[in-house]
């Protein structure tokens, strides 16, 4: 009889232990880890990019694929553990498929998890322009975008500065952009109706510096002690150059030269601010500011 009691007790202990072995992590209320909140995600050509914005906690990520029709969600499986301020890209995704991501904060020392936050994400291959042409006409950057059912709007940047929004099916021209360089780097970023970013279109247009009266290009400053040397690119039309020193917020003309090099001996160890411009047929270009620090 005692043997049966011992067997029963042993079986009970095994059953209780087995019930405690769950596949899902459970939060320990003693530490009260907060829900994960600083989570950002983006859809790109590689997959779903997930950013852990927390300063203190590792982000524990699980994923389940949403069922089709009457099929229920599959069980969650671990995707990654993302350190604070780090990004993970989930490449195991299929176009036009919906996924549920479950996020928990994780404390590695005591192996404790927070309650979960769930987000539903539909993956799609990012949209892009089917037809796009870029031209430079009458000192304006012009873009022609073909008609598109997928592209809702297009943001345009020139040399990294947002210059406006382009519409499909018409020529869009922009003139309010930085006018200091010969190369215009154009970026057109498409968005769909859900405000998701598509594949950017990029191109570069090279302009004639002489006709545009642009300032010196590719200015470089070298300082060795108090000896300062400033150089820039040589131009075909061979303009003159004005070199200024900024004192008390005012530009003081130091010298006009006809070569692409200026040498100066500083009187102090402090940083010195210079401004340099091109002069063509009596017309001065915009002045470009550079600093020479020891």
N, C-alpha and C positions, 0 to 999 in steps of 0.2 A: 504493500500500500504506500509505503514511504517512497518507493521507487516511482510510482505513478505521480505522486505529488511533486517530486523533484523534476520529473519530466514535464509536468504541466507548468511549473514555475519557470523552467528553462525555456519552454516554448513561448510563454508570455513575455519574457524578457526579449527574446528575439523579435517578436511581433512589434513590441513597443519601439525597439531600436530601428526596425525596418520602416516604421511609419515616420520616424524622424529623418530618414534619409531622403530628402526631396531634391528633385532636379533643379528647382528654382531657388535662387538665393532669397533669404528672408532678412528683413531689417532687424537689427538689435535695438530695441527701444531705449536701452541704457545710454547709448551715445547720441541718439536722436540726430542722425545725419540729415541735412536738409534735402528736399527734392532738388534734382538738378534743374537749373533754370537757364544758365548761360550757355545754351546750345545753339549753334548756327549750322545750317547745312546748305549746300548748293549742288545743283545738278550740272554736270559738265560732260564732256565727251568721254572721260575716263570712267565715270560712275557717279556715286553719291559721295560728296565731300562733307565730312562731319568735323566740326570744330568744337573743342572743349574749352569754353571761356572761363572755367573756374580757376581760381588762384590756388586752391587748396586740395582739391579732390581729383582722383583719377575717375574718368567716366567709363563705366562698364556698359557695353553696348551689346544688345541682342536683337535678332531680326526674325520675323516670320513673314512668309509670302502669303498675300491675301488670296483666298480661294476663288475659283471661277464657278459661277452659277451657284449650286447648292452645296458646294464643297466648303467645309469650314476651314478656318485658318490652320495652317500647319503649326506645329509646336515651335516655340522660340529656340533659337540656337545662338551661341555666342559668336559675335563678329569681331570685337576688338576691345582692348582696354586702352583708352586714350589719356595720356598724361596731361596735366594742366597746360593750357595755352598751346596745345598741339593739334594737328589736323590728321585725320585718317580718311582715306578714300576707299570706299567699298566698291570694288570693281565687279563683284559677283551679282550683277543685276542684268535684267533683260528689258529691252525697249517695250514701252506701253504696259508694263507690269507694275502692280501696286504692292508696296511692302509696308509692314508695321515695324517700327523700331522702338525698342524698349530701353530706356536709359536709367541708370542708377549711379549715384555717387558712391565711390568705394574708398574705404580707409584701409590701406594696405597693411599697416602694422598690426591691427587687431582683426583684420579680415572681416570688416563690417560693411554692409550695404545699406543705402538709403531706400525709402520707398521709390517706386518706379514712375517715370513719366513716359507716356506712349505717344508717338507721332506717326501719322500715316503719310507716306511719301510715294508719289507715282513717278517712276523713272521714265524718261523719254530722251531720245537723242536730241541734243540742242538744235534749234532751228538755225538756218543761215540763209543769206541772200542767194537766190537763184541767178539774178542778173543785177550787176552793179558796175557802174563806170564812174571814174573820178577824173576831172579835168581842172585846169587852172585857166580862168578866162577873166580878163579885165580886172586883175588884182583880186579875184574872188576864187574861192574853192567851190567847185560845183560837183554835186553827186546826182547821178540818175539811178533810181532804184526801180527795178521791174515790179509789176503788180504781183502781190503775194497774198494768199489766204492765211498764211502762217505767221508772217511778220506783221505785228500790229503797229510798231513804231521803231525808229532807229535814232539813237543818240550819236552825234558826230563830235569828235574831238580833233583838234589840230594842234600838234606839238604838246599833247597832254592837256589842253585846255578845252573844256566843253563849250562848243560854239552854237549848239542848237539841236533841233530835232528835224529829221528828214522824213518826208512822206513818200509812200509808194506811188509809182506811176508817173511822177513828174520830176523835172530838174529842180534840185534844191541848191541854192548858192549862198555862201557865207563869206562875209568880209571882216567880221569882228574877231580876228585871231591875232596871236603874237606875230609882229612883223619885224623880227630881228634876225631871222636865219634864212639862209638860201634853201635849205631843205625843209619842206612841209611834210611832216609825218601825220597821215590821216588815218583815223580809226573810226569805223562805223559799227556800232554795237546794236544788233537787233534784239527786240523784246517781243514776246508773244502776249496774248490777251491776259494771261495770268501773271504778267510782269516777270517772267522767267527770262534770264539772259541767254542769248544764242551765241553762235560762233562769230567773233569779231572779224570784220574785213579790214585789212591793213595795206596801205600803199604809201609810197613816198614820191613827192613831186619836187624836182630840183628847179629853182628859179635863177634867173640871171641877176647877179648882185649889182651890176653896173646900172641897168635900167631901173632897178628898184631903189637905188641909193641906200643899200643896207649897211649896217655898221660892220666893223671887222669881225671875221669869223674865226672860231676855234682859238680864242685868246688863252694863252698860257702864261703863268706867273712863276718865276723861280727867284727865291731869295736865299742868299748865303751871307749870313751876318747882316750887315747894312747894305750889301750890294744887291740891287734888285734888277732883274731883267724880265721884260714883258715882250712876248712875241705873238704873232697871229699869222693867218694864211695870206699868201700873196694873191693878188687879184689881177685879172687881165687888163682892166682899164687903168691900172696904176693910179689910184687916187692919192691925195694927201691924207694925213691923219692928225687929228688934234688930241693931245694928251693933257688931261686935267688932273689936278690933285684936289681932293675935297677937304676943305678946312672950314670948321665951324658951320658945317652944313651947306657951304657954298662951293661951286666949282671954280677953281682958279686955273686958268690956262697956263700950262707949264711950257709947252712947246708944240709947234707944228712940224711934222717930219714927213719925208716921202719914202721911207722904208718901213718894213714890217718888223721893226725892233726898236724898243726904247729901253735905255739903261739909266738907272737913277741910284744915287748914293744917299741913303737915309741918314738923318742926324740923330735919331733915337731908335730904341728897340721896339717902339710901339708899332701896331699895325697901321699901314697907310692905305687909304682908299684912293684908287685912280678911276678915272672915267676916260674912255677912248671912243672916238667917233671917226667916221670917214667923211672926207670933203671932196665932192665932185662938182666941178663947174660952179664953185661958190656956194653950193648947197651942202649943208651938214646933215649927216644921218643922226639917228638916235644914238645917244651916248650909253655905252655899256660899262657898268660898274664892276671892278675887280678889286680884291684886297690882297695886299702883300704883308704877310705876317711872318715873324721870325720863328 
